[in-house]
Amino acid sequence: MNSRRLVESAQRDREEFNNSYHLYGGCSCHIFPPCSFCTHPGNPLCQEECDECWEEDNLFVKDLHPTQDGFRHPPEQIFNMIRFVNEGGRFNTESLNNHDPEKHNPLVAVTQFEDGSLYIRDGFHRVMSIFIGRTNGVLYHDEYFLENLTYNRMMTPNLGMRYYTPFDPRIEVRASDFGNFRTQVEEVIQNQKDPLEFIQSNREIYVRSKQSHHESVELFANRWLKEISNSVTEK
C-alpha cells in the first residue's frame, strides 16, 4: 500500500470534527437530512472520498534505522543501483517488475514500532542507494509501504509466517545474508525436530550486536563510502 496523510487544512477539519462529536452526536439524517455530522468536512468517511484532502507521504531516508549488518550485494551492484536513482529512477512496482518479471518484487518495507521509530525491514540496498544517489534523499510514496509492529512481535518467531530470525532491533541487527539459516530451520521442521529450540540455540548465526553505524542510514552510508574510498586508495 502507498502511505498518505491529511493535508494541513484537512487535519484541522478532522480535529474540529473529533472535538465536536467524540463525546456525543452522530448521524441525524433520519431527522434532518443531510445532517451536519455526515456533511462535516472533517468526517473521516467524507475525507476518504476527497482526493484533495490527502498528500502522498514521502520519507526522508537519512534517519531510518537499518536492521541489517551490512550489504549482501557486491559494491559493483550497489553502484549500479546508485546510478539508477541518480538518473531519476524509482524503485516502484513498475521498475521492479521490469527488472525481474519472474520474481515477486515487494516494495521497501518500513516498520514503525510503538515508540514511533522507523526501521527498514526489507529493501536495505534500495534505501542506501537512494540516500547516496538521490539528491533530495527521499523515499517516494510509490517505493515503500508502512507497517506497524511491536518490538515483541519482532522478537518472537512465527513458524506459520516463516519468520525464523527474531531479534531486538533496538540493540541487534541481522546478518547481511541469513538465507542459509532459514534453510536449516526448514530442514529441522521437515525432520520433525523442535525449530524453536534450534532458533534459540543458534542465534549467533543470524544476529549481530548493533554498532554505532547501524543507528541510521546516514551513518551507515558514510562509513561504507569511507571504506570504499580507503580500499581504492590502497590499491
ZAMAR-275625 format. One record per residue (C-alpha): residue number from 0; residue in one letter; chain; x, y, z negated. Coordinates in nm, 2 decimals, padded with zeros to 4 digits. Example, Ala and Ser with C-alpha at 12.3 -4.5 7.8 and 13.67 -1.06 7.14 Angstrom:
<r pos="0" code="A" unit="A" X="01.23" Y="-00.45" Z="-00.78"/>
<r pos="1" code="S" unit="A" X="01.37" Y="-00.11" Z="-00.71"/>
This chain:
<r pos="0" code="M" unit="A" X="00.00" Y="00.00" Z="00.00"/>
<r pos="1" code="N" unit="A" X="00.11" Y="00.36" Z="00.05"/>
<r pos="2" code="S" unit="A" X="00.12" Y="00.58" Z="-00.25"/>
<r pos="3" code="R" unit="A" X="-00.06" Y="00.92" Z="-00.26"/>
<r pos="4" code="R" unit="A" X="-00.15" Y="01.18" Z="-00.52"/>
<r pos="5" code="L" unit="A" X="-00.40" Y="01.45" Z="-00.56"/>
<r pos="6" code="V" unit="A" X="-00.30" Y="01.80" Z="-00.43"/>
<r pos="7" code="E" unit="A" X="-00.29" Y="02.07" Z="-00.70"/>
<r pos="8" code="S" unit="A" X="-00.63" Y="02.21" Z="-00.63"/>
<r pos="9" code="A" unit="A" X="-00.79" Y="01.86" Z="-00.63"/>
<r pos="10" code="Q" unit="A" X="-00.62" Y="01.78" Z="-00.95"/>
<r pos="11" code="R" unit="A" X="-00.77" Y="02.09" Z="-01.11"/>
<r pos="12" code="D" unit="A" X="-01.11" Y="01.98" Z="-00.99"/>
<r pos="13" code="R" unit="A" X="-01.05" Y="01.63" Z="-01.14"/>
<r pos="14" code="E" unit="A" X="-00.96" Y="01.78" Z="-01.48"/>
<r pos="15" code="E" unit="A" X="-01.26" Y="02.00" Z="-01.47"/>
<r pos="16" code="F" unit="A" X="-01.48" Y="01.70" Z="-01.39"/>
<r pos="17" code="N" unit="A" X="-01.33" Y="01.49" Z="-01.67"/>
<r pos="18" code="N" unit="A" X="-01.37" Y="01.78" Z="-01.92"/>
<r pos="19" code="S" unit="A" X="-01.73" Y="01.83" Z="-01.82"/>
<r pos="20" code="Y" unit="A" X="-01.86" Y="01.47" Z="-01.80"/>
<r pos="21" code="H" unit="A" X="-01.63" Y="01.24" Z="-02.00"/>
<r pos="22" code="L" unit="A" X="-01.84" Y="01.26" Z="-02.32"/>
<r pos="23" code="Y" unit="A" X="-02.18" Y="01.30" Z="-02.18"/>
<r pos="24" code="G" unit="A" X="-02.36" Y="01.33" Z="-01.85"/>
<r pos="25" code="G" unit="A" X="-02.38" Y="01.12" Z="-01.54"/>
<r pos="26" code="C" unit="A" X="-02.58" Y="01.09" Z="-01.23"/>
<r pos="27" code="S" unit="A" X="-02.92" Y="01.26" Z="-01.25"/>
<r pos="28" code="C" unit="A" X="-03.01" Y="01.22" Z="-00.88"/>
<r pos="29" code="H" unit="A" X="-03.33" Y="01.04" Z="-00.99"/>
<r pos="30" code="I" unit="A" X="-03.45" Y="01.38" Z="-01.13"/>
<r pos="31" code="F" unit="A" X="-03.28" Y="01.65" Z="-00.92"/>
<r pos="32" code="P" unit="A" X="-03.11" Y="01.51" Z="-00.62"/>
<r pos="33" code="P" unit="A" X="-02.84" Y="01.56" Z="-00.53"/>
<r pos="34" code="C" unit="A" X="-02.71" Y="01.62" Z="-00.88"/>
<r pos="35" code="S" unit="A" X="-02.41" Y="01.82" Z="-00.99"/>
<r pos="36" code="F" unit="A" X="-02.24" Y="01.51" Z="-01.12"/>
<r pos="37" code="C" unit="A" X="-02.24" Y="01.34" Z="-00.78"/>
<r pos="38" code="T" unit="A" X="-02.16" Y="01.66" Z="-00.58"/>
<r pos="39" code="H" unit="A" X="-01.88" Y="01.79" Z="-00.81"/>
<r pos="40" code="P" unit="A" X="-01.56" Y="01.82" Z="-00.61"/>
<r pos="41" code="G" unit="A" X="-01.37" Y="01.65" Z="-00.89"/>
<r pos="42" code="N" unit="A" X="-01.58" Y="01.34" Z="-00.89"/>
<r pos="43" code="P" unit="A" X="-01.34" Y="01.05" Z="-00.81"/>
<r pos="44" code="L" unit="A" X="-01.59" Y="00.90" Z="-00.57"/>
<r pos="45" code="C" unit="A" X="-01.60" Y="01.23" Z="-00.37"/>
<r pos="46" code="Q" unit="A" X="-01.23" Y="01.27" Z="-00.37"/>
<r pos="47" code="E" unit="A" X="-01.17" Y="00.91" Z="-00.24"/>
<r pos="48" code="E" unit="A" X="-01.35" Y="01.02" Z="00.08"/>
<r pos="49" code="C" unit="A" X="-01.18" Y="01.35" Z="00.10"/>
<r pos="50" code="D" unit="A" X="-00.85" Y="01.34" Z="00.31"/>
<r pos="51" code="E" unit="A" X="-00.77" Y="01.70" Z="00.22"/>
<r pos="52" code="C" unit="A" X="-00.76" Y="01.61" Z="-00.15"/>
<r pos="53" code="W" unit="A" X="-00.46" Y="01.39" Z="-00.11"/>
<r pos="54" code="E" unit="A" X="-00.09" Y="01.42" Z="-00.01"/>
<r pos="55" code="E" unit="A" X="00.15" Y="01.14" Z="00.06"/>
<r pos="56" code="D" unit="A" X="00.37" Y="01.07" Z="-00.24"/>
<r pos="57" code="N" unit="A" X="00.73" Y="01.06" Z="-00.12"/>
<r pos="58" code="L" unit="A" X="01.00" Y="00.97" Z="-00.37"/>
<r pos="59" code="F" unit="A" X="01.35" Y="01.12" Z="-00.42"/>
<r pos="60" code="V" unit="A" X="01.57" Y="00.81" Z="-00.44"/>
<r pos="61" code="K" unit="A" X="01.87" Y="00.95" Z="-00.63"/>
<r pos="62" code="D" unit="A" X="01.71" Y="00.89" Z="-00.98"/>
<r pos="63" code="L" unit="A" X="01.57" Y="00.55" Z="-00.91"/>
<r pos="64" code="H" unit="A" X="01.72" Y="00.27" Z="-01.11"/>
<r pos="65" code="P" unit="A" X="01.89" Y="-00.03" Z="-00.94"/>
<r pos="66" code="T" unit="A" X="01.81" Y="-00.38" Z="-01.06"/>
<r pos="67" code="Q" unit="A" X="02.09" Y="-00.54" Z="-00.86"/>
<r pos="68" code="D" unit="A" X="02.45" Y="-00.58" Z="-00.95"/>
<r pos="69" code="G" unit="A" X="02.58" Y="-00.48" Z="-00.60"/>
<r pos="70" code="F" unit="A" X="02.54" Y="-00.52" Z="-00.23"/>
<r pos="71" code="R" unit="A" X="02.47" Y="-00.86" Z="-00.08"/>
<r pos="72" code="H" unit="A" X="02.54" Y="-00.74" Z="00.28"/>
<r pos="73" code="P" unit="A" X="02.89" Y="-00.65" Z="00.40"/>
<r pos="74" code="P" unit="A" X="02.99" Y="-00.29" Z="00.44"/>
<r pos="75" code="E" unit="A" X="02.95" Y="-00.30" Z="00.82"/>
<r pos="76" code="Q" unit="A" X="02.58" Y="-00.38" Z="00.79"/>
<r pos="77" code="I" unit="A" X="02.53" Y="-00.11" Z="00.53"/>
<r pos="78" code="F" unit="A" X="02.69" Y="00.15" Z="00.75"/>
<r pos="79" code="N" unit="A" X="02.46" Y="00.04" Z="01.04"/>
<r pos="80" code="M" unit="A" X="02.16" Y="00.10" Z="00.81"/>
<r pos="81" code="I" unit="A" X="02.30" Y="00.44" Z="00.71"/>
<r pos="82" code="R" unit="A" X="02.34" Y="00.53" Z="01.07"/>
<r pos="83" code="F" unit="A" X="01.99" Y="00.42" Z="01.14"/>
<r pos="84" code="V" unit="A" X="01.83" Y="00.66" Z="00.89"/>
<r pos="85" code="N" unit="A" X="02.08" Y="00.94" Z="00.97"/>
<r pos="86" code="E" unit="A" X="01.94" Y="00.93" Z="01.33"/>
<r pos="87" code="G" unit="A" X="01.59" Y="00.97" Z="01.20"/>
<r pos="88" code="G" unit="A" X="01.49" Y="00.61" Z="01.15"/>
<r pos="89" code="R" unit="A" X="01.24" Y="00.49" Z="00.89"/>
<r pos="90" code="F" unit="A" X="01.22" Y="00.15" Z="00.72"/>
<r pos="91" code="N" unit="A" X="00.84" Y="00.13" Z="00.77"/>
<r pos="92" code="T" unit="A" X="00.64" Y="-00.17" Z="00.87"/>
<r pos="93" code="E" unit="A" X="00.67" Y="-00.10" Z="01.24"/>
<r pos="94" code="S" unit="A" X="01.05" Y="-00.07" Z="01.24"/>
<r pos="95" code="L" unit="A" X="01.10" Y="-00.37" Z="01.01"/>
<r pos="96" code="N" unit="A" X="00.88" Y="-00.59" Z="01.23"/>
<r pos="97" code="N" unit="A" X="01.06" Y="-00.47" Z="01.55"/>
<r pos="98" code="H" unit="A" X="01.39" Y="-00.55" Z="01.38"/>
<r pos="99" code="D" unit="A" X="01.29" Y="-00.91" Z="01.29"/>
<r pos="100" code="P" unit="A" X="00.94" Y="-01.01" Z="01.43"/>
<r pos="101" code="E" unit="A" X="00.98" Y="-01.37" Z="01.30"/>
<r pos="102" code="K" unit="A" X="01.02" Y="-01.26" Z="00.94"/>
<r pos="103" code="H" unit="A" X="00.79" Y="-01.13" Z="00.67"/>
<r pos="104" code="N" unit="A" X="00.92" Y="-00.78" Z="00.61"/>
<r pos="105" code="P" unit="A" X="00.79" Y="-00.62" Z="00.29"/>
<r pos="106" code="L" unit="A" X="00.83" Y="-00.26" Z="00.22"/>
<r pos="107" code="V" unit="A" X="01.06" Y="-00.14" Z="-00.06"/>
<r pos="108" code="A" unit="A" X="00.91" Y="-00.24" Z="-00.39"/>
<r pos="109" code="V" unit="A" X="00.93" Y="00.03" Z="-00.66"/>
<r pos="110" code="T" unit="A" X="00.83" Y="-00.08" Z="-01.01"/>
<r pos="111" code="Q" unit="A" X="00.70" Y="00.17" Z="-01.26"/>
<r pos="112" code="F" unit="A" X="00.72" Y="00.05" Z="-01.62"/>
<r pos="113" code="E" unit="A" X="00.52" Y="00.16" Z="-01.92"/>
<r pos="114" code="D" unit="A" X="00.77" Y="00.43" Z="-02.01"/>
<r pos="115" code="G" unit="A" X="00.74" Y="00.58" Z="-01.66"/>
<r pos="116" code="S" unit="A" X="01.08" Y="00.47" Z="-01.54"/>
<r pos="117" code="L" unit="A" X="01.11" Y="00.37" Z="-01.18"/>
<r pos="118" code="Y" unit="A" X="01.32" Y="00.07" Z="-01.07"/>
<r pos="119" code="I" unit="A" X="01.39" Y="-00.08" Z="-00.73"/>
<r pos="120" code="R" unit="A" X="01.27" Y="-00.43" Z="-00.75"/>
<r pos="121" code="D" unit="A" X="01.32" Y="-00.51" Z="-00.38"/>
<r pos="122" code="G" unit="A" X="01.48" Y="-00.31" Z="-00.10"/>
<r pos="123" code="F" unit="A" X="01.80" Y="-00.21" Z="-00.27"/>
<r pos="124" code="H" unit="A" X="02.01" Y="-00.19" Z="00.05"/>
<r pos="125" code="R" unit="A" X="01.75" Y="00.03" Z="00.22"/>
<r pos="126" code="V" unit="A" X="01.72" Y="00.27" Z="-00.07"/>
<r pos="127" code="M" unit="A" X="02.10" Y="00.31" Z="-00.09"/>
<r pos="128" code="S" unit="A" X="02.12" Y="00.37" Z="00.29"/>
<r pos="129" code="I" unit="A" X="01.86" Y="00.64" Z="00.26"/>
<r pos="130" code="F" unit="A" X="02.04" Y="00.81" Z="-00.02"/>
<r pos="131" code="I" unit="A" X="02.36" Y="00.82" Z="00.17"/>
<r pos="132" code="G" unit="A" X="02.23" Y="00.87" Z="00.53"/>
<r pos="133" code="R" unit="A" X="01.91" Y="01.08" Z="00.49"/>
<r pos="134" code="T" unit="A" X="01.98" Y="01.45" Z="00.43"/>
<r pos="135" code="N" unit="A" X="01.67" Y="01.51" Z="00.21"/>
<r pos="136" code="G" unit="A" X="01.72" Y="01.19" Z="00.01"/>
<r pos="137" code="V" unit="A" X="01.35" Y="01.10" Z="00.03"/>
<r pos="138" code="L" unit="A" X="01.19" Y="00.75" Z="00.05"/>
<r pos="139" code="Y" unit="A" X="00.89" Y="00.82" Z="00.26"/>
<r pos="140" code="H" unit="A" X="00.54" Y="00.71" Z="00.17"/>
<r pos="141" code="D" unit="A" X="00.53" Y="00.45" Z="00.45"/>
<r pos="142" code="E" unit="A" X="00.86" Y="00.29" Z="00.34"/>
<r pos="143" code="Y" unit="A" X="00.76" Y="00.17" Z="-00.01"/>
<r pos="144" code="F" unit="A" X="00.48" Y="00.06" Z="-00.23"/>
<r pos="145" code="L" unit="A" X="00.45" Y="00.13" Z="-00.60"/>
<r pos="146" code="E" unit="A" X="00.36" Y="-00.14" Z="-00.86"/>
<r pos="147" code="N" unit="A" X="00.30" Y="-00.11" Z="-01.23"/>
<r pos="148" code="L" unit="A" X="00.46" Y="-00.38" Z="-01.45"/>
<r pos="149" code="T" unit="A" X="00.56" Y="-00.41" Z="-01.82"/>
<r pos="150" code="Y" unit="A" X="00.91" Y="-00.49" Z="-01.94"/>
<r pos="151" code="N" unit="A" X="00.77" Y="-00.80" Z="-02.10"/>
<r pos="152" code="R" unit="A" X="00.64" Y="-00.92" Z="-01.76"/>
<r pos="153" code="M" unit="A" X="00.98" Y="-00.87" Z="-01.60"/>
<r pos="154" code="M" unit="A" X="01.14" Y="-01.06" Z="-01.89"/>
<r pos="155" code="T" unit="A" X="00.91" Y="-01.36" Z="-01.86"/>
<r pos="156" code="P" unit="A" X="00.94" Y="-01.63" Z="-01.59"/>
<r pos="157" code="N" unit="A" X="00.63" Y="-01.71" Z="-01.39"/>
<r pos="158" code="L" unit="A" X="00.66" Y="-02.05" Z="-01.22"/>
<r pos="159" code="G" unit="A" X="00.33" Y="-02.01" Z="-01.03"/>
<r pos="160" code="M" unit="A" X="00.47" Y="-01.69" Z="-00.87"/>
<r pos="161" code="R" unit="A" X="00.81" Y="-01.85" Z="-00.82"/>
<r pos="162" code="Y" unit="A" X="00.96" Y="-01.58" Z="-01.04"/>
<r pos="163" code="Y" unit="A" X="01.26" Y="-01.77" Z="-01.18"/>
<r pos="164" code="T" unit="A" X="01.50" Y="-01.49" Z="-01.27"/>
<r pos="165" code="P" unit="A" X="01.36" Y="-01.30" Z="-01.57"/>
<r pos="166" code="F" unit="A" X="01.58" Y="-01.02" Z="-01.71"/>
<r pos="167" code="D" unit="A" X="01.55" Y="-00.69" Z="-01.90"/>
<r pos="168" code="P" unit="A" X="01.62" Y="-00.41" Z="-01.65"/>
<r pos="169" code="R" unit="A" X="01.70" Y="-00.17" Z="-01.93"/>
<r pos="170" code="I" unit="A" X="02.02" Y="-00.35" Z="-02.02"/>
<r pos="171" code="E" unit="A" X="02.07" Y="-00.60" Z="-01.74"/>
<r pos="172" code="V" unit="A" X="02.08" Y="-00.63" Z="-01.36"/>
<r pos="173" code="R" unit="A" X="02.05" Y="-00.94" Z="-01.15"/>
<r pos="174" code="A" unit="A" X="02.33" Y="-01.08" Z="-00.94"/>
<r pos="175" code="S" unit="A" X="02.36" Y="-00.94" Z="-00.58"/>
<r pos="176" code="D" unit="A" X="02.26" Y="-01.28" Z="-00.45"/>
<r pos="177" code="F" unit="A" X="02.06" Y="-01.53" Z="-00.66"/>
<r pos="178" code="G" unit="A" X="01.92" Y="-01.73" Z="-00.38"/>
<r pos="179" code="N" unit="A" X="02.12" Y="-02.04" Z="-00.48"/>
<r pos="180" code="F" unit="A" X="01.98" Y="-02.02" Z="-00.83"/>
<r pos="181" code="R" unit="A" X="01.63" Y="-02.02" Z="-00.71"/>
<r pos="182" code="T" unit="A" X="01.70" Y="-02.33" Z="-00.50"/>
<r pos="183" code="Q" unit="A" X="01.84" Y="-02.50" Z="-00.81"/>
<r pos="184" code="V" unit="A" X="01.53" Y="-02.42" Z="-01.01"/>
<r pos="185" code="E" unit="A" X="01.31" Y="-02.57" Z="-00.73"/>
<r pos="186" code="E" unit="A" X="01.52" Y="-02.88" Z="-00.74"/>
<r pos="187" code="V" unit="A" X="01.47" Y="-02.91" Z="-01.12"/>
<r pos="188" code="I" unit="A" X="01.09" Y="-02.88" Z="-01.07"/>
<r pos="189" code="Q" unit="A" X="01.10" Y="-03.14" Z="-00.80"/>
<r pos="190" code="N" unit="A" X="01.29" Y="-03.37" Z="-01.03"/>
<r pos="191" code="Q" unit="A" X="01.01" Y="-03.32" Z="-01.29"/>
<r pos="192" code="K" unit="A" X="01.25" Y="-03.17" Z="-01.55"/>
<r pos="193" code="D" unit="A" X="01.19" Y="-02.86" Z="-01.76"/>
<r pos="194" code="P" unit="A" X="01.26" Y="-02.55" Z="-01.54"/>
<r pos="195" code="L" unit="A" X="01.21" Y="-02.30" Z="-01.83"/>
<r pos="196" code="E" unit="A" X="01.49" Y="-02.46" Z="-02.03"/>
<r pos="197" code="F" unit="A" X="01.71" Y="-02.47" Z="-01.72"/>
<r pos="198" code="I" unit="A" X="01.65" Y="-02.10" Z="-01.65"/>
<r pos="199" code="Q" unit="A" X="01.72" Y="-02.00" Z="-02.01"/>
<r pos="200" code="S" unit="A" X="02.04" Y="-02.21" Z="-02.03"/>
<r pos="201" code="N" unit="A" X="02.18" Y="-02.08" Z="-01.70"/>
<r pos="202" code="R" unit="A" X="02.11" Y="-01.70" Z="-01.72"/>
<r pos="203" code="E" unit="A" X="02.47" Y="-01.62" Z="-01.67"/>
<r pos="204" code="I" unit="A" X="02.44" Y="-01.74" Z="-01.31"/>
<r pos="205" code="Y" unit="A" X="02.20" Y="-01.46" Z="-01.21"/>
<r pos="206" code="V" unit="A" X="02.22" Y="-01.20" Z="-01.48"/>
<r pos="207" code="R" unit="A" X="02.49" Y="-00.93" Z="-01.54"/>
<r pos="208" code="S" unit="A" X="02.53" Y="-00.67" Z="-01.81"/>
<r pos="209" code="K" unit="A" X="02.42" Y="-00.33" Z="-01.69"/>
<r pos="210" code="Q" unit="A" X="02.71" Y="-00.09" Z="-01.63"/>
<r pos="211" code="S" unit="A" X="02.71" Y="00.29" Z="-01.62"/>
<r pos="212" code="H" unit="A" X="02.70" Y="00.30" Z="-01.24"/>
<r pos="213" code="H" unit="A" X="02.37" Y="00.09" Z="-01.25"/>
<r pos="214" code="E" unit="A" X="02.19" Y="00.38" Z="-01.42"/>
<r pos="215" code="S" unit="A" X="02.08" Y="00.55" Z="-01.09"/>
<r pos="216" code="V" unit="A" X="02.11" Y="00.52" Z="-00.71"/>
<r pos="217" code="E" unit="A" X="02.32" Y="00.83" Z="-00.71"/>
<r pos="218" code="L" unit="A" X="02.58" Y="00.69" Z="-00.95"/>
<r pos="219" code="F" unit="A" X="02.60" Y="00.35" Z="-00.77"/>
<r pos="220" code="A" unit="A" X="02.63" Y="00.51" Z="-00.43"/>
<r pos="221" code="N" unit="A" X="02.91" Y="00.75" Z="-00.54"/>
<r pos="222" code="R" unit="A" X="03.10" Y="00.46" Z="-00.69"/>
<r pos="223" code="W" unit="A" X="03.06" Y="00.25" Z="-00.38"/>
<r pos="224" code="L" unit="A" X="03.17" Y="00.52" Z="-00.14"/>
<r pos="225" code="K" unit="A" X="03.48" Y="00.59" Z="-00.36"/>
<r pos="226" code="E" unit="A" X="03.57" Y="00.21" Z="-00.35"/>
<r pos="227" code="I" unit="A" X="03.52" Y="00.21" Z="00.03"/>
<r pos="228" code="S" unit="A" X="03.74" Y="00.52" Z="00.07"/>
<r pos="229" code="N" unit="A" X="04.01" Y="00.37" Z="-00.15"/>
<r pos="230" code="S" unit="A" X="04.02" Y="00.05" Z="00.04"/>
<r pos="231" code="V" unit="A" X="04.06" Y="00.23" Z="00.37"/>
<r pos="232" code="T" unit="A" X="04.34" Y="00.44" Z="00.23"/>
<r pos="233" code="E" unit="A" X="04.52" Y="00.13" Z="00.10"/>
<r pos="234" code="K" unit="A" X="04.51" Y="-00.02" Z="00.45"/>
